[in-house]
């Protein structure tokens, strides 16, 4: 997937990717997902709206939060604000090799609420992440890499001990390669007339098998995942552009504006027009914000 608002760095022999918000761009980022767990820290700015699997959370300066594996997420906020945000995306192969039980982790670190519930653990995670950030400002040597790893390991221990709950057990043998491949196809082609049946045929599996894998790995059926991707991209266009509702519906894979209106109202509790009127004032309409340098994750 592509991350559109971050400069993502892969540091040799470190088991995570580091990102830091580019101050020359705005904070808005289109829906995307990662194979690994993401840890975010909003240092300064204002209220950031962060949508995960269709649910909106608001984070404020000083907040830490995690995004679980294969969870679709996006971010939006005022474009004129000076944002400072950074974080890491943990290599999932490394994590599951070092901590096999982490395959069953569901992270629960969620901003101010977690800070109140577990203040010391929350402060520890923030301190380890900030220290990693500071150490990465200098050229990476073997000794510095070990120092970074020591803080990274402690961060993992605190996350695992305090901010995880087990996933619901499943009897389906996970096929993550299939799930990731189909998720990527959906994210690239959601505007086209695709559905669960066409995707199952394209990837040579039955729709039952495809739904079993999506339910096991994403906790959504393939059609519900496709619908969510379309709606999240439509929401972004509603807030960041002045395109007409009919145009947005077509650009996001809905056959007509009536279908789009019905699905959007079911999702957000209001029509696309009402949603735009309620929330677009928090966003400056600027089509240049849609053009960023992509970095493959």
DANOR-V363480 format. One record per pair of residues at least 24 apart in sequence whose ideal C-beta (glycine too) atoms are under 10 Angstrom apart, sorted by the first residue. I is the first residue (numbers start at 0). J is the second residue. Records with the same first field share a line. If there is no record, write none. Layout:
# DANOR-V363480
I: J ; J
This chain:
# DANOR-V363480
0: 29 ; 30 ; 31 ; 32 ; 33 ; 34 ; 71 ; 179 ; 182 ; 183 ; 186 ; 187 ; 293 ; 295 ; 296
1: 28 ; 29 ; 31 ; 186 ; 187 ; 291 ; 292 ; 293 ; 294 ; 295 ; 296
2: 28 ; 29 ; 31 ; 33 ; 37 ; 88 ; 291 ; 292 ; 293 ; 294 ; 295 ; 296
3: 27 ; 28 ; 29 ; 31 ; 73 ; 74 ; 288 ; 289 ; 290 ; 291 ; 292 ; 293 ; 294
4: 28 ; 29 ; 31 ; 73 ; 74 ; 82 ; 84 ; 288 ; 291 ; 292 ; 294
5: 74 ; 84 ; 85 ; 86 ; 88 ; 291 ; 292 ; 294 ; 296
6: 85 ; 292 ; 294
7: 87 ; 88 ; 293 ; 294 ; 295 ; 296
8: 87 ; 135 ; 294
9: 88 ; 90 ; 294 ; 295 ; 296
10: 135 ; 139 ; 144 ; 147
11: 139 ; 144
12: 139 ; 141 ; 144 ; 147 ; 148
13: 87 ; 90 ; 93 ; 131 ; 135 ; 139 ; 144 ; 147 ; 148 ; 151
14: 87 ; 89 ; 90 ; 91 ; 92 ; 93 ; 94 ; 96 ; 97 ; 148 ; 151 ; 152 ; 155
15: 86 ; 87 ; 88 ; 89 ; 90 ; 93 ; 94 ; 131 ; 147 ; 148 ; 151 ; 154 ; 155
16: 86 ; 87 ; 88 ; 89 ; 90 ; 294 ; 296
17: 85 ; 86 ; 87 ; 88 ; 131 ; 132 ; 135 ; 147
18: 84 ; 85 ; 86 ; 87 ; 88 ; 294 ; 296
19: 83 ; 84 ; 85 ; 86 ; 132 ; 135
20: 44 ; 74 ; 82 ; 83 ; 84 ; 85 ; 86
21: 82 ; 291 ; 292
22: 81 ; 82 ; 83
23: 291
24: 78 ; 82 ; 287 ; 288 ; 290 ; 291 ; 292
25: 74 ; 75 ; 76 ; 77 ; 78 ; 79 ; 80 ; 82 ; 239 ; 282 ; 283 ; 285 ; 287 ; 288 ; 289 ; 291
26: 74 ; 75 ; 76 ; 77 ; 78 ; 80 ; 82 ; 84 ; 288
27: 73 ; 74 ; 75 ; 76 ; 77 ; 78 ; 235 ; 238 ; 239 ; 282 ; 283 ; 285 ; 288 ; 289 ; 291
28: 72 ; 73 ; 74 ; 75 ; 76 ; 235 ; 288 ; 291
29: 73 ; 74 ; 75 ; 186 ; 231 ; 232 ; 235 ; 236 ; 239 ; 289 ; 291
30: 71 ; 72 ; 73 ; 74 ; 186 ; 189 ; 227 ; 228 ; 229 ; 230 ; 231 ; 232 ; 234 ; 235
31: 71 ; 72 ; 73 ; 74 ; 186 ; 228 ; 231 ; 296
32: 66 ; 67 ; 68 ; 69 ; 70 ; 71 ; 72 ; 179 ; 182 ; 183 ; 186 ; 217 ; 228 ; 296
33: 66 ; 67 ; 68 ; 69 ; 70 ; 71 ; 72 ; 88 ; 89 ; 91 ; 296
34: 68 ; 69 ; 88 ; 89 ; 90 ; 91 ; 92 ; 175 ; 178 ; 179 ; 182 ; 296
35: 66 ; 67 ; 68 ; 69 ; 87 ; 88 ; 89 ; 90 ; 91 ; 92 ; 93 ; 94 ; 95 ; 296
36: 65 ; 66 ; 67 ; 68 ; 70 ; 87 ; 88 ; 89 ; 90 ; 91 ; 94 ; 101 ; 104 ; 105 ; 106 ; 108 ; 155 ; 158 ; 163
37: 64 ; 65 ; 66 ; 67 ; 68 ; 70 ; 72 ; 86 ; 87 ; 88 ; 89 ; 106 ; 296
38: 63 ; 64 ; 65 ; 66 ; 85 ; 86 ; 87 ; 88 ; 89 ; 106 ; 108 ; 124 ; 125 ; 127 ; 128 ; 131 ; 154 ; 155 ; 158 ; 162
39: 63 ; 64 ; 65 ; 66 ; 72 ; 74 ; 84 ; 85 ; 86 ; 87 ; 88 ; 108 ; 110 ; 128
40: 64 ; 83 ; 84 ; 85 ; 86 ; 87 ; 124 ; 125 ; 128 ; 129 ; 132
41: 74 ; 76 ; 82 ; 83 ; 84 ; 85 ; 86 ; 110
42: 82 ; 83 ; 84 ; 85 ; 129 ; 132
43: 80 ; 81 ; 82 ; 83 ; 84
44: 76 ; 77 ; 80 ; 81 ; 82 ; 83 ; 84
45: 76 ; 77 ; 79 ; 80 ; 81 ; 82 ; 281
46: 76 ; 77 ; 80 ; 281
47: 74 ; 75 ; 76 ; 77 ; 80 ; 82 ; 84 ; 110
48: 73 ; 74 ; 75 ; 76 ; 234 ; 238 ; 278 ; 281 ; 282
49: 73 ; 74 ; 75 ; 76 ; 109 ; 110
50: 74 ; 75 ; 227 ; 230 ; 231 ; 234 ; 235
51: 109 ; 231
52: 217 ; 218 ; 219 ; 223 ; 224 ; 227 ; 231
53: 219 ; 223 ; 226 ; 227 ; 228 ; 230 ; 231 ; 234 ; 266 ; 267
55: 234 ; 267 ; 278
56: 109 ; 110 ; 112
57: 110 ; 111
58: 84 ; 109 ; 110 ; 111
59: 110 ; 111
60: 84
61: 110 ; 111 ; 114 ; 125
62: 108 ; 109 ; 110 ; 111 ; 112 ; 113 ; 114 ; 121 ; 125
63: 108 ; 109 ; 110 ; 111 ; 113 ; 114 ; 121 ; 122 ; 124 ; 125 ; 128 ; 162
64: 106 ; 107 ; 108 ; 109 ; 110 ; 111 ; 112 ; 113 ; 162
65: 89 ; 104 ; 105 ; 106 ; 107 ; 108 ; 109 ; 110 ; 113 ; 124 ; 158 ; 162 ; 163
66: 106 ; 108
67: 104 ; 105 ; 106 ; 107 ; 163 ; 166 ; 218
68: 94 ; 101 ; 102 ; 104 ; 105 ; 106 ; 166 ; 175 ; 179 ; 216 ; 217
69: 175 ; 178 ; 179 ; 182 ; 213 ; 216 ; 217 ; 218 ; 219 ; 224
70: 105 ; 106 ; 217 ; 218
71: 182 ; 185 ; 186 ; 217 ; 219 ; 224 ; 227 ; 228 ; 231 ; 232
72: 231
73: 231 ; 232 ; 234 ; 235
74: 235
75: 234 ; 235 ; 238 ; 239 ; 278 ; 281 ; 282
76: 281 ; 282
77: 280 ; 281 ; 282 ; 283
78: 239 ; 281 ; 282 ; 283 ; 284 ; 285 ; 287 ; 288
79: 283
85: 128 ; 129 ; 131 ; 132 ; 135
86: 128 ; 131 ; 132
87: 128 ; 131 ; 132 ; 135 ; 151 ; 154
88: 296
89: 151 ; 154 ; 155 ; 158
91: 175
93: 155
94: 155 ; 159
97: 152 ; 155
98: 155 ; 156 ; 158 ; 159
100: 159 ; 163 ; 165
101: 155 ; 158 ; 159 ; 163
102: 166 ; 173 ; 175
103: 163 ; 164 ; 165 ; 166 ; 167 ; 168
104: 158 ; 159 ; 162 ; 163 ; 164 ; 165 ; 166
105: 162 ; 163 ; 164 ; 165 ; 166 ; 167 ; 218
106: 158 ; 159 ; 162 ; 163 ; 164
107: 158 ; 161 ; 162 ; 163 ; 164
108: 157 ; 158 ; 161 ; 162 ; 163
109: 162
113: 161 ; 162
116: 161 ; 162
117: 157 ; 160 ; 161 ; 162
119: 157 ; 161
120: 157 ; 158 ; 160 ; 161 ; 162
121: 157 ; 161 ; 162
122: 157
123: 153 ; 154 ; 156 ; 157 ; 158 ; 161
124: 153 ; 154 ; 155 ; 157 ; 158 ; 161 ; 162
125: 154
126: 150 ; 153 ; 154 ; 157
127: 151 ; 152 ; 153 ; 154 ; 155 ; 156 ; 157 ; 158
128: 154
130: 154
166: 215 ; 216 ; 218
167: 215 ; 218
169: 211 ; 214 ; 215 ; 216 ; 218
170: 211 ; 215
171: 208 ; 210 ; 211 ; 212 ; 214 ; 215 ; 216
172: 211 ; 212 ; 215
173: 211 ; 212 ; 215 ; 216
174: 204 ; 208 ; 209 ; 211 ; 212 ; 215 ; 216
175: 212 ; 215 ; 216
176: 212
177: 202 ; 203 ; 204 ; 208 ; 209 ; 212 ; 213 ; 216
178: 209 ; 212 ; 213 ; 215 ; 216 ; 217 ; 221 ; 224
179: 216
181: 209 ; 212 ; 213 ; 217 ; 221 ; 224 ; 225
182: 213 ; 216 ; 217 ; 221 ; 224 ; 225 ; 228
184: 225
185: 221 ; 224 ; 225 ; 227 ; 228 ; 229 ; 252
186: 224 ; 225 ; 228 ; 232
188: 225 ; 228 ; 252
189: 224 ; 225 ; 226 ; 227 ; 228 ; 229 ; 230 ; 231 ; 232 ; 233 ; 250 ; 251 ; 252
190: 228 ; 229 ; 232 ; 249 ; 250 ; 251 ; 252 ; 253
191: 252
192: 252 ; 254
193: 221 ; 222 ; 225 ; 252
194: 221 ; 222 ; 225 ; 226 ; 252
195: 220 ; 221 ; 222 ; 223 ; 224 ; 225
196: 221 ; 222
198: 222 ; 224 ; 225
225: 252
226: 252 ; 253 ; 262 ; 265 ; 266
227: 262 ; 266
228: 252
229: 253 ; 259 ; 262 ; 263
230: 259 ; 262 ; 263 ; 265 ; 266 ; 267 ; 271
231: 266
233: 259 ; 262 ; 263 ; 266 ; 271 ; 274
234: 263 ; 266 ; 267 ; 271 ; 274 ; 275 ; 278
235: 282 ; 289
236: 271 ; 275 ; 289
237: 263 ; 267 ; 271 ; 272 ; 274 ; 275 ; 276 ; 278 ; 279 ; 282
238: 274 ; 275 ; 278 ; 279 ; 280 ; 281 ; 282 ; 283 ; 284
239: 279 ; 282 ; 283 ; 284 ; 285 ; 286 ; 288 ; 289
240: 275 ; 279 ; 282 ; 284 ; 285 ; 286 ; 288 ; 289
241: 275 ; 279 ; 284 ; 286
242: 284 ; 286
244: 270 ; 271 ; 272 ; 275
247: 271 ; 275
